[in-house]
Amino acid sequence: MERKSKYLVLKDRLYTDSDEWVKIDGDIAVVGITDYAQKKLRDIIGVDLPKPDTRVKRGDPVAVVESVKAAADIYAPMDGIISEANERLLDSPELINKDPYGEGWIFKVKLTEKPEGLLEAEKYMEKIGE
């Protein structure tokens, strides 16, 4: 799988400079925060989710993840329309800590154009110093 590291970085995802991961499936992109980001935040206690059908531009803050330590904006990694938010996080925000690349996904975006400026796994690992 991935090389040994203190942070899990999956090769089937793309990454942003602001520590979101993106998994593109056709014209839908699933978005969450990276293992690196959730470990920096520590115990996640709340999430403000985006509303479906909201048009977003790359770089727009669209969600907030709250931890006992801080609150962090989650940014849209590309232009599109929010198609779904992970409502399970409202009752179980700790899913982001337990499974950031799986059940801890935050929202889905229907793409309106080809995403640009995303990092491959290797480049993201360099960015976080791995």
PyMOL commands that set and color helices and strands:
alter all, ss='L'
color gray80, all
select helices_A, chain A and resi 35-41+88-91+95-98+121-127
alter helices_A, ss='H'
color red, helices_A
select strands_A, chain A and resi 14-15+20-25+28-33+44-48+55-56+61-67+71-75+80-85+107-111
alter strands_A, ss='S'
color yellow, strands_A
deselect
rebuild
show_as cartoon
